[in-house]
Amino acid sequence: MTAGRDYWNAYFQAKRQSGEDLDWQGRWTDAFLEPLRRARARRVLELGCGTGNDAARLARAGFEVTAVDLSTEAIGLARRRYGRLATFLVADITRDLPFRDGAFDAVMANVSVHMFPWDTTKELFDDVRRILRPDGLFLFHVNAREDRPLRARRRPIDRELEPNYVLEETGQRVRFFSAEDLRALLSGWEPAELESIEIRDDDTGEPFKVVWRGLARRGEGPGAPVPETRPGAARRL
């Protein structure tokens, strides 16, 4: 589980009261627009949408968007801002996603599926596969293992719960993935593209965050392997 609904409600409430927002601008969605268009995707689900900024970007790009988040505070704000552009629902993505098999052409998750125990993460990836159409796309950004020391500077760790899955002093739980971790989670999918992305601080130029960018296609076979990759290298779908 994540830190929980109460944690995220308090987080987004504090952001709202301070006049701030959790928005990475187009950093996450821009890279996914062309793959979505190539796949002729129409119906897109976003997991962990927060206050709806990325969902709105997808909708303005012409996609039919449904977006979910655990936080009632975040979803309330998303509906007020962007309710005419997309459908926003409160949902716990660690439980079975409340959608029929094959309901979506694509599922997008931007830094929202790296907060769970390993078994829960595996169940989530399997459920994403269930709700995708044949050949549907799963597009995601998750914390890389290289991000762990960078994040710890800003958010000290209380203790390690599983290898590379930690509880921070704030109460948030966060996982850091290797390429091998993602290959294991994507067993049964068609060969995927995995790319290591380093984000630098705009002011200092120093590394601020490292994530994996993933594009995986739902496969029909029982265990199609994800190809080898390395930081900084991309494999095409």
C-alpha positions in Angstrom: 0.0 0.0 0.0 1.0 3.6 -0.3 1.2 6.0 2.6 -2.6 6.0 2.4 -5.5 8.2 1.4 -5.1 10.4 4.5 -1.5 11.0 3.7 -2.2 12.0 0.1 -5.3 14.1 1.0 -3.2 16.0 3.5 -0.4 16.4 0.9 -2.7 17.8 -1.8 -4.5 20.0 0.7 -1.3 21.6 1.8 -0.3 22.2 -1.8 -3.7 23.8 -2.5 -3.5 26.0 0.6 0.0 27.2 -0.3 -1.0 28.0 -3.9 1.3 25.3 -5.2 0.6 22.2 -7.4 2.3 18.9 -8.2 2.9 19.4 -11.9 6.0 18.4 -13.9 4.6 20.3 -16.9 5.0 18.2 -20.1 8.1 16.3 -18.9 6.2 13.0 -18.6 3.5 13.1 -21.2 5.3 14.7 -24.2 7.4 11.6 -24.8 4.3 9.4 -25.0 2.2 11.4 -27.5 3.9 10.0 -30.6 3.8 6.3 -29.5 0.1 6.7 -28.6 -0.6 8.2 -32.0 1.4 5.4 -33.8 -0.6 2.8 -31.9 -3.9 4.6 -32.9 -4.9 4.8 -29.3 -8.1 6.5 -28.4 -9.1 5.4 -24.9 -6.3 6.1 -22.3 -6.3 5.5 -18.6 -4.0 7.4 -16.3 -3.1 5.8 -12.9 -2.3 8.2 -10.1 -3.4 11.3 -11.9 -3.0 13.7 -8.9 -4.7 17.0 -9.7 -5.2 16.1 -13.4 -2.6 18.1 -15.3 -1.3 15.2 -17.4 -4.7 13.9 -18.0 -5.7 17.3 -19.3 -2.7 17.4 -21.6 -3.6 14.0 -23.1 -7.2 15.1 -23.6 -6.1 18.3 -25.3 -4.0 16.1 -27.6 -7.1 14.4 -28.7 -7.4 11.3 -26.5 -10.4 10.1 -24.6 -9.0 10.1 -21.0 -10.1 8.4 -17.8 -7.9 9.2 -14.8 -7.8 7.8 -11.3 -6.2 8.7 -8.0 -6.5 7.5 -4.4 -6.8 11.1 -3.0 -10.3 12.5 -2.9 -8.7 16.0 -2.4 -6.8 15.6 -5.7 -9.7 14.2 -7.7 -12.0 17.0 -6.4 -9.6 19.6 -7.7 -9.0 17.7 -11.0 -12.8 17.6 -11.6 -13.1 21.3 -10.9 -10.3 22.2 -13.2 -10.6 19.7 -16.0 -13.9 17.9 -15.6 -15.0 18.9 -19.1 -11.9 17.4 -20.6 -11.6 14.0 -18.9 -13.3 11.6 -16.5 -11.8 11.6 -13.0 -12.5 8.7 -10.5 -11.3 8.0 -7.0 -9.7 4.5 -7.0 -7.1 2.5 -5.2 -4.8 1.1 -7.9 -3.5 -1.6 -5.5 -6.9 -3.3 -5.7 -8.4 -4.7 -8.9 -8.9 -1.8 -11.3 -12.6 -1.2 -11.7 -12.7 -1.6 -15.5 -13.6 -4.5 -17.8 -11.1 -6.6 -19.7 -9.7 -4.8 -22.7 -11.3 -1.5 -21.8 -8.4 0.7 -22.8 -6.1 1.2 -25.7 -3.3 2.5 -23.4 -2.5 3.0 -19.7 -0.2 5.7 -18.5 1.4 5.9 -15.1 3.8 8.8 -14.3 5.8 8.2 -11.1 2.8 6.6 -9.5 3.4 2.8 -9.5 6.6 2.7 -7.5 5.1 2.9 -4.0 4.1 -0.7 -3.3 5.5 -4.0 -2.0 6.8 -6.3 -4.8 3.8 -8.7 -4.8 1.4 -5.8 -5.0 3.4 -4.2 -7.8 3.3 -7.5 -9.8 -0.4 -7.8 -9.3 -0.9 -4.2 -10.5 1.2 -4.8 -13.7 -0.9 -7.9 -14.3 -4.1 -6.0 -13.8 -3.0 -3.3 -16.2 -2.4 -6.0 -18.8 -5.9 -7.3 -18.2 -7.6 -4.0 -18.9 -5.6 -3.3 -22.1 -6.8 -4.3 -25.5 -4.7 -6.8 -27.4 -1.5 -4.9 -28.5 -2.4 -2.0 -26.1 0.3 0.1 -24.6 1.5 0.5 -21.0 3.5 3.8 -20.7 5.2 4.6 -17.4 7.9 6.4 -15.5 9.2 4.9 -12.2 12.1 5.6 -9.9 15.4 4.0 -10.9 17.8 2.6 -8.3 20.1 5.4 -9.2 17.5 7.8 -7.8 17.7 6.4 -4.3 20.6 8.5 -3.0 19.4 11.6 -4.8 15.9 11.3 -3.2 17.4 10.5 0.2 19.0 13.9 0.3 15.5 15.5 0.2 13.5 12.8 1.9 15.5 10.9 4.6 14.7 7.2 4.9 13.3 5.7 8.1 13.9 2.1 7.3 14.0 -0.4 4.4 10.9 -2.6 4.1 12.1 -4.8 1.2 15.3 -4.6 -1.0 15.1 -1.1 -2.5 11.7 -0.5 -1.1 11.8 2.0 1.8 9.7 3.9 4.3 10.6 7.6 4.3 10.4 9.7 7.4 7.5 11.5 5.9 5.5 8.3 5.9 5.7 7.7 2.2 6.8 4.3 0.9 8.9 4.2 -2.3 10.4 1.6 -4.5 13.5 1.9 -6.7 13.7 -0.3 -9.8 16.5 -1.9 -11.8 16.1 -2.9 -15.5 16.0 -6.5 -14.3 13.1 -5.7 -11.9 11.1 -4.2 -14.8 11.9 -7.2 -17.1 10.5 -9.5 -14.4 7.3 -7.4 -14.0 6.9 -7.3 -17.8 7.3 -11.0 -18.4 4.4 -12.0 -20.7 4.4 -8.7 -22.5 5.8 -8.0 -26.0 9.4 -6.7 -26.0 9.4 -3.3 -24.4 11.4 0.0 -24.6 13.2 0.9 -21.4 15.2 4.1 -21.2 17.1 5.6 -18.3 16.2 9.3 -17.9 18.4 11.7 -15.7 16.7 14.9 -14.7 19.0 17.8 -13.6 18.2 20.7 -11.4 17.4 23.8 -13.5 19.5 26.1 -11.2 22.5 24.0 -10.3 22.7 21.6 -13.2 23.3 18.8 -10.7 21.4 15.5 -11.0 18.0 15.7 -9.3 16.2 12.6 -10.2 16.7 9.4 -12.3 13.7 7.4 -13.7 13.0 4.6 -16.0 10.8 5.5 -19.0 8.9 2.4 -20.1 6.8 1.6 -23.2 5.4 -2.0 -23.1 2.9 -3.6 -25.4 0.4 -6.2 -24.2 1.4 -9.6 -25.5 -0.7 -12.7 -26.0 2.0 -15.3 -25.3 2.9 -16.8 -21.9 6.1 -15.1 -21.2 7.5 -13.0 -24.0 10.9 -11.7 -22.7 11.8 -8.0 -22.3 15.1 -7.4 -24.1 18.4 -6.4 -22.4 18.9 -2.7 -21.9 21.3 -0.4 -20.2 21.1 3.1 -18.7 20.9 5.6 -21.4 20.0 3.1 -24.1 16.5 2.6 -25.5 14.9 -0.5 -27.1 12.2 0.0 -29.7 8.8 -1.5 -29.4 
